[in-house]
Amino acid sequence: MSESFEVNVGPPAEAAPPVSPETPPAAPPEEETKSAPPSDVPRSISLPLDEADEGAWNDLYTQLGRPETAEAYGLAAALEGTAMTAMDEAFLGNMSAAMHKAGLSTKQAVALTRACNNEFRALIESQNEEYEKSLAEAREMFPPQTIEKAIRVMKAAGLDKEARQDIERALGPRRAIELFSAASAVLEDKMPAASGAVSGGSPEAVRARIDQLMSDENFVARYMRGDESAVRQMEELSKMAV
């Protein structure tokens, strides 16, 4: 007895309609069209092949947003309302020129300038705090008379308040007081007696006259400049002190 196998292949497939020779083939589906970017927007930016080609670099910097001139950064205006510390007009001008040469955009230049300004301000504030602390310690360490003598010598040398503070910041208040008070002591030991000095007087009388001369800023300034009359008077006092 033979067996039969039946395969269910479903309903018969519909036959494709005949293609007439006159019927053109179906066109492929149209691709979605994409809008092209404006002609003035570059599709890509390439680095110049020649490192020395300044023209190519300038074109690149322009594409990246660098303004035409360094002044166009407007750094001073960008810092309005902030504490501009150690960044005067000349400094900002130099920064603008350097950043323009480096090809920075306005956004980059302003961000860098603000960051530098913040760092400068923090540094100077820290230095001021350290100076004030050192000054307070020096005032506790030295008697007022010693500090006054140091200041008197600095004034006699023609140093105004700002210059004296610069010296104190550079040397430290303690060291500045030590140096200039020592200079005062040297001047007291060798300071000549001016008109009215006590000739042959007691050491106390001579010392009183020296103190009087030390308070005369004009006389001290003449002596420190090497004025002939002041030097001669110093020599005379030196002989009296022997």
Summary of the structure (lengths in Angstrom):
residues: 242
radius of gyration: 43.7
end to end distance: 156.7
largest distance: 164.1
contacts: 526
relative contact order: 0.06
helix: 60%
strand: 0%
